[in-house]
């Protein structure tokens, strides 16, 4: 039973952090994010190729591309840039739809100079989007203690509180 | 139109109280009352968290008339687990390629041994 899933419930699974260090100067690690010619060389994982149809690197600008899978399937992708701070940070979000990364992640890529020509890239992906969080709160009033409950449920609440103390 | 199931799972797990409830249920089924005990929040507040978890497919409700014990539904956690594994694999492969590409750009031999 214990090994049927491995979600760590002490951690917020909505924040995923990935780090990698490279033997390359920071300016170069930043640059490979900023040109579709570079991105075509690495963005697709193993066996994938990437074709860009639009690339507009500025805040609010969109990168539209297709990832061609090894199985012949095409994955339409849309990334919108939210922040560009050369040469240290790019923030972007995915659009949804047929994306390979199907949910609305917001990602921050941070590029750190470690000296001696070494650079650390940290990817911090966050879900859900603020809108999704708001929807949950609105739909379930998840942020409130529940003001408009009937007397029966209120007394249940008091019993629960008593047993907490 | 609701979000995709994965979005609902993520949203449900964003809250530490709900994760604690799931952790408790991982040890076996429990009634709302039993679930409320360890938390400094009201029964109705716990019920709301349970509703979010139920809508996300993370828990189910037992038939037993009075207690209606909640149970962990493994399937949603498993699909989240699988998705996270895919996500990590995607980035691992992407960063492997980036590593090779950076070497190529710097005129180093491909598939270096320094990793």
Interface residues (C-beta under 8 A of the other chain):
Chain A: X4 X5 X6 X7 X9 X10 X12 X13 X14 X16 X18 X20 X22 X23 X24 X28 X29 X32 X38 X41 X42 X43 X44 X45 X46 X100 X101 X102 X103 X104 X121 X123 X125 X127 X128 X132 X133 X135 X136 X140 X141 X142 X145 X146 X149 X153 X154 X156 X157 X159 X160 X161 X163 X164
Chain B: X3 X4 X6 X7 X10 X11 X12 X13 X14 X15 X16 X19 X20 X22 X23 X26 X33 X36 X37 X38 X39 X40 X41 X42 X43 X44 X45 X46 X47 X48 X49 X51 X52 X55 X74 X77 X78 X80 X81 X84 X87 X88 X89 X90 X91 X93 X94 X95 X96 X97 X98 X99 X100 X101 X102 X103 X104 X105 X106 X108 X112 X114
